[in-house]
Amino acid sequence: MVPELLALLRCPETGQRLAPATSGQLETLEARRRDGTLRVRSADSQLAMDEPVEAALVREDGRVCYAVQRGIPLLLPDHGIEL
């Protein structure tokens, strides 16, 4: 992701800065997706987690991340994934 764009992005809930997920965090997210335990915050969310987790943005406090699908960060409160 372009550093200038990343500097502008914020968590839609808290306003905290976001940073790219580490390789370890991505491995954990992908393992949870494969075993069916990866869930977004809202059960009503239309976010399909059938695609591999290749990128995510992690909130400053490290508690929530937002998937990046096809290069687009999904920065909606309902799409937050608890870490």
KAWO-V658338 format. One record per pair of residues at least 12 apart in sequence whose C-alpha atoms are under 10 Angstrom apart, sorted by the first residue. I is the first residue (numbers start at 1). GAP is how many residues later the second one is. Records with the same first field share a line. If there is no record, write none. Layout:
BEGIN
I=GAP, GAP
END
This chain:
BEGIN
1=19, 54, 70, 71, 72
3=16
6=12, 13, 14, 51
7=12
9=48, 64, 66
10=47, 48, 49, 50, 65
11=46, 47, 48, 49, 53, 54, 55, 64, 65, 66, 69
12=47, 54, 63, 64, 65, 66, 68
13=62, 63, 64, 65, 67
14=45, 46, 63
15=44, 45
16=42, 43, 44, 45
17=40, 41, 42, 43, 44
18=38, 39, 40, 41, 42, 43, 44, 46, 47, 48
19=37, 38, 39, 40, 41, 43, 46
20=35, 36, 37, 38, 39, 45, 46, 47, 48
21=33, 34, 35, 36, 37, 38, 41, 44, 45, 46
22=33, 34, 35, 36
23=31, 32
25=30, 31, 33, 40, 58
26=26, 27, 28, 29, 30, 31, 41
27=26, 27
28=25, 55
29=23, 24, 25, 26, 27, 36, 38, 52, 53, 54
30=19, 21, 22, 23, 24, 25
31=21, 22
32=21
33=16, 17, 18, 19, 20
34=15, 16, 17, 18, 19
36=13, 14
38=43, 44, 45
39=40, 41, 42, 43
40=24, 25, 26, 27, 37, 38, 39, 40, 41, 42
41=23, 36, 37, 38, 39, 40, 41
42=35, 36, 37, 38, 39
43=35, 36
44=34, 35
45=31, 32, 33, 34, 35
46=32, 33
47=20, 22, 27, 31, 32
48=21
49=18, 20
51=18, 19
52=17
53=14, 15, 16
54=13, 14, 15, 16, 17
55=12, 13, 14, 15, 16, 17, 18
56=12, 13, 15, 16, 17, 18, 25
57=16, 17, 18, 23
58=22, 23, 24, 25
59=21, 24
62=20, 21
63=17, 18, 19, 20
64=15, 16, 17, 18, 19
65=14, 15, 16, 17, 18
66=12, 13, 14, 15, 16
67=12, 13, 14
END
